[in-house]
Amino acid sequence: QVQLVESGGGLVQAGGSLRLSCIATGRTFSSNIMGWFRQAPGKEREFVAGISGIGGNTLYLDSVKGRFTISRDNARNTLYLQMNSLKPEDTAVYYCAARPDKIYTISTSRFSYNYWGQGTQVTVSS
């Protein structure tokens, strides 16, 4: 059974940091485009960051550039999101996702990803 399992969420004060992890089980995603999305209450799920299979290319939501860093460890089949200088508006459920095999472009559309984790809550207090 293929699963993406996120962890690392929690409650943090504004200006603080969190590191999210997403472990893939059941198969390897080392060649797949992967990404992080988030969904705040009452809002649509939005793209946060994406990374190519070997990690050479990345793409970020403008509002997180310079604060968030996406990375991956293919040997551990794990995706990361380092989040620094967190703001209350970063509060959301964060999801990791993977694009289908043999697709090599990072997409910002949630409809382009067909593997999803269950999400981890990030809450930033002011």
C-alpha positions in Angstrom: 0.0 0.0 0.0 1.4 3.4 -1.0 1.4 6.0 1.7 2.7 9.4 2.3 2.9 10.2 6.0 3.6 13.8 7.2 4.9 14.7 10.6 6.5 17.7 12.4 3.5 20.0 12.7 2.6 21.7 15.9 2.0 25.0 17.7 4.7 27.7 17.4 4.9 31.4 18.1 5.3 33.9 15.3 8.9 34.1 14.3 9.5 30.5 15.2 10.5 27.5 13.1 9.2 24.0 12.3 10.5 21.2 10.1 7.9 19.1 8.4 8.8 15.6 7.1 6.9 13.3 4.7 7.9 9.7 4.5 6.9 7.6 1.6 6.1 3.9 2.0 5.1 1.2 -0.4 7.2 2.5 -3.3 9.9 4.9 -4.1 9.2 8.4 -5.3 12.9 9.3 -6.0 12.1 10.3 -9.6 8.8 12.0 -8.9 8.1 15.7 -8.6 7.0 16.2 -5.0 5.4 19.2 -3.3 3.9 20.7 -0.2 0.5 22.2 -0.2 -1.5 23.8 2.6 -5.2 24.4 3.4 -6.4 27.0 5.9 -10.0 26.8 7.2 -12.5 28.0 4.6 -9.8 28.3 1.9 -8.8 26.2 -1.0 -5.7 24.0 -0.9 -2.7 26.0 -2.2 0.7 25.2 -3.5 3.6 26.0 -1.1 6.7 24.5 -2.6 7.8 21.9 -5.1 10.9 20.0 -5.9 12.2 17.9 -8.8 13.2 14.3 -8.5 16.9 14.9 -7.9 16.3 18.1 -6.1 17.9 20.4 -8.6 14.8 22.5 -9.2 12.5 24.1 -6.7 9.5 26.4 -6.8 7.9 28.4 -4.1 4.8 30.4 -3.3 5.8 34.0 -3.3 4.8 34.6 0.3 7.1 31.9 1.6 10.2 32.6 -0.5 13.2 33.2 1.7 11.4 31.7 4.7 10.7 28.1 3.6 13.0 25.5 2.1 11.9 22.3 0.5 14.4 19.4 0.2 14.4 15.7 -0.2 16.5 12.7 0.8 15.8 10.0 -1.8 17.9 7.4 0.1 15.4 7.8 3.0 12.4 8.3 0.7 11.6 11.5 2.6 10.5 15.0 1.7 11.1 18.0 4.0 9.9 21.5 4.5 11.9 23.7 6.7 9.8 26.7 7.8 11.4 29.7 9.4 10.1 33.1 10.5 6.6 31.7 10.7 3.7 34.0 10.6 0.1 33.6 11.8 -1.0 33.5 8.2 1.0 30.3 7.7 -1.5 28.5 9.9 -3.0 25.6 8.0 -3.0 21.8 7.5 0.1 21.0 5.4 0.1 18.1 2.9 2.8 16.5 1.0 2.0 15.2 -2.5 3.7 13.5 -5.5 3.1 13.8 -9.2 2.6 10.7 -11.4 5.6 8.8 -12.7 7.5 10.2 -15.7 6.2 13.8 -15.2 9.2 16.1 -14.8 7.7 19.6 -14.3 6.8 21.2 -11.0 3.1 22.1 -11.0 1.4 24.5 -8.7 -2.0 22.9 -9.3 -3.3 20.4 -6.7 -5.0 18.5 -9.5 -1.6 17.6 -11.0 -0.7 15.5 -8.0 -2.2 12.1 -7.5 -0.5 10.9 -4.3 -1.4 12.7 -1.0 -0.6 12.4 2.6 -3.1 12.9 5.4 -1.8 16.3 6.5 -0.2 17.7 9.6 -1.5 20.8 11.4 0.7 23.9 11.7 -0.6 26.6 14.0 1.3 29.9 14.4 0.2 32.1 17.3 0.7 35.9 17.3 
